[in-house]
């Protein structure tokens, strides 16, 4: 079976992504007792309308098995550089062995370079790390993010 990597619009990806988004939420999300699965589709559409949303997908025989959603914009501190910051990245667990994740990230990197991005940043949950993959792809761990529940 062949995996195809593509850049898609929100319209192209949304319906097929929803089952994966739910699996992603169930596997990865924290504080599920107060933060429920509820994507802000209007905001995604707004980001896409101004060119600030990029969606990269992995499909096997037409079935979405992974996605990498990235916001892209000139950085607030370095306005002459476009930073690409991941929103979400997910590969269905049954497709994590092998190179599906690797190829999806490499595909996105190439597309983001063409778009003019200087930096690609990927967030990794501490309870579901994939640091080794990112290390092999040449990423550096440059920052820690701390969160505190307020409600």
FIKOLPA-894151 format. One record per residue (C-alpha): residue number from 1; x, z, y. Coordinates in Angstrom, 3 decimals. Layout:
[NUM; [X; Z; Y]],
...
//
This chain:
[1; [0.000; 0.000; 0.000]],
[2; [1.250; -0.914; 3.440]],
[3; [1.176; 1.334; 6.469]],
[4; [0.644; -0.446; 9.785]],
[5; [1.731; 1.185; 13.049]],
[6; [-0.036; 0.162; 16.235]],
[7; [-0.784; 1.055; 19.808]],
[8; [-4.534; 1.383; 20.165]],
[9; [-7.027; 2.083; 22.893]],
[10; [-9.226; 5.149; 22.817]],
[11; [-12.158; 2.902; 21.932]],
[12; [-10.272; 1.432; 18.993]],
[13; [-9.030; 4.761; 17.651]],
[14; [-11.689; 7.356; 18.455]],
[15; [-14.211; 6.958; 15.616]],
[16; [-11.523; 6.693; 12.940]],
[17; [-9.543; 9.583; 14.422]],
[18; [-12.372; 12.138; 14.402]],
[19; [-12.110; 13.033; 10.680]],
[20; [-8.328; 13.469; 11.078]],
[21; [-8.774; 15.446; 14.292]],
[22; [-11.026; 17.880; 12.434]],
[23; [-8.487; 18.217; 9.597]],
[24; [-5.760; 18.705; 12.220]],
[25; [-7.760; 21.422; 13.978]],
[26; [-8.458; 23.237; 10.700]],
[27; [-4.800; 23.142; 9.668]],
[28; [-3.002; 23.784; 12.950]],
[29; [-5.224; 25.381; 15.609]],
[30; [-4.762; 28.982; 16.636]],
[31; [-7.442; 31.328; 18.032]],
[32; [-10.238; 29.431; 16.291]],
[33; [-12.552; 32.384; 16.874]],
[34; [-12.676; 31.515; 20.594]],
[35; [-11.280; 27.971; 20.886]],
[36; [-13.539; 25.539; 19.052]],
[37; [-12.906; 21.888; 18.277]],
[38; [-14.320; 20.105; 21.322]],
[39; [-12.254; 17.161; 22.652]],
[40; [-12.760; 16.278; 26.312]],
[41; [-13.427; 12.572; 25.728]],
[42; [-14.250; 12.005; 29.415]],
[43; [-10.798; 13.222; 30.428]],
[44; [-9.123; 11.091; 27.758]],
[45; [-10.998; 8.083; 29.172]],
[46; [-9.876; 8.955; 32.710]],
[47; [-6.253; 9.286; 31.608]],
[48; [-6.481; 5.963; 29.814]],
[49; [-8.084; 4.269; 32.836]],
[50; [-5.048; 5.117; 34.994]],
[51; [-2.521; 4.166; 32.302]],
[52; [-1.557; 7.766; 31.557]],
[53; [-2.672; 7.838; 27.895]],
[54; [-0.959; 6.138; 24.982]],
[55; [-2.303; 6.274; 21.436]],
[56; [-0.150; 5.295; 18.471]],
[57; [-1.633; 5.162; 15.009]],
[58; [-0.613; 4.828; 11.381]],
[59; [-3.139; 3.110; 9.133]],
[60; [-2.977; 2.442; 5.421]],
[61; [-5.235; -0.394; 4.338]],
[62; [-7.134; 0.047; 7.611]],
[63; [-7.686; 3.799; 7.126]],
[64; [-6.160; 6.004; 9.836]],
[65; [-3.670; 8.396; 8.235]],
[66; [-1.922; 9.568; 11.377]],
[67; [-1.844; 9.494; 15.151]],
[68; [0.442; 10.327; 18.025]],
[69; [-1.273; 10.740; 21.396]],
[70; [0.937; 10.935; 24.468]],
[71; [0.360; 11.410; 28.193]],
[72; [2.721; 9.448; 30.407]],
[73; [3.284; 9.936; 34.120]],
[74; [5.957; 10.230; 36.752]],
[75; [7.351; 13.741; 36.472]],
[76; [6.417; 16.187; 39.245]],
[77; [10.041; 17.331; 39.625]],
[78; [11.704; 13.959; 39.066]],
[79; [9.387; 11.358; 40.532]],
[80; [11.680; 8.456; 39.699]],
[81; [11.251; 9.155; 35.956]],
[82; [8.278; 8.735; 33.668]],
[83; [7.989; 11.552; 31.167]],
[84; [6.021; 11.118; 27.948]],
[85; [4.542; 14.388; 26.678]],
[86; [2.758; 14.530; 23.376]],
[87; [-0.812; 15.733; 23.360]],
[88; [-1.216; 15.696; 19.593]],
[89; [0.644; 14.362; 16.605]],
[90; [-0.647; 14.477; 13.060]],
[91; [-0.059; 12.880; 9.695]],
[92; [-2.522; 13.604; 6.901]],
[93; [-0.814; 16.023; 4.473]],
[94; [-0.990; 13.581; 1.561]],
[95; [1.117; 11.118; 3.599]],
[96; [3.853; 13.473; 4.802]],
[97; [6.355; 12.700; 2.078]],
[98; [8.387; 9.606; 2.795]],
[99; [8.752; 8.007; 6.197]],
[100; [5.254; 7.784; 7.696]],
[101; [5.901; 10.398; 10.397]],
[102; [9.387; 9.066; 11.062]],
[103; [8.117; 5.503; 11.490]],
[104; [5.198; 6.565; 13.694]],
[105; [7.492; 8.447; 16.065]],
[106; [10.047; 5.595; 16.123]],
[107; [7.251; 3.101; 16.828]],
[108; [5.990; 5.253; 19.707]],
[109; [9.532; 5.673; 21.056]],
[110; [10.000; 1.909; 21.265]],
[111; [6.634; 1.392; 22.957]],
[112; [7.307; 4.205; 25.424]],
[113; [10.724; 2.722; 26.263]],
[114; [8.986; -0.604; 26.992]],
[115; [6.555; 1.283; 29.220]],
[116; [9.491; 2.741; 31.152]],
[117; [9.503; 6.331; 29.922]],
[118; [12.790; 8.200; 30.381]],
[119; [11.994; 11.238; 28.228]],
[120; [9.727; 11.866; 25.235]],
[121; [8.787; 15.477; 24.566]],
[122; [7.081; 16.670; 21.392]],
[123; [5.561; 20.133; 20.973]],
[124; [5.879; 21.775; 17.575]],
[125; [3.791; 24.725; 16.403]],
[126; [6.007; 27.519; 15.114]],
[127; [3.712; 28.096; 12.145]],
[128; [3.817; 24.384; 11.147]],
[129; [7.285; 23.191; 12.133]],
[130; [8.715; 19.742; 11.581]],
[131; [11.963; 20.453; 13.392]],
[132; [14.141; 18.852; 10.704]],
[133; [12.406; 15.511; 11.191]],
[134; [12.841; 15.714; 14.956]],
[135; [16.494; 16.741; 14.570]],
[136; [17.123; 13.679; 12.380]],
[137; [15.408; 11.505; 14.986]],
[138; [17.813; 12.783; 17.658]],
[139; [15.503; 15.183; 19.494]],
[140; [16.906; 18.396; 20.952]],
[141; [15.102; 21.727; 21.108]],
[142; [15.300; 22.283; 24.877]],
[143; [12.525; 24.708; 25.700]],
[144; [10.321; 27.415; 24.228]],
[145; [6.680; 27.806; 25.176]],
[146; [5.070; 31.228; 25.201]],
[147; [1.296; 31.712; 25.182]],
[148; [-0.866; 34.753; 25.671]],
[149; [-4.523; 35.027; 24.804]],
[150; [-6.484; 36.053; 27.896]],
[151; [-9.997; 36.328; 26.434]],
//
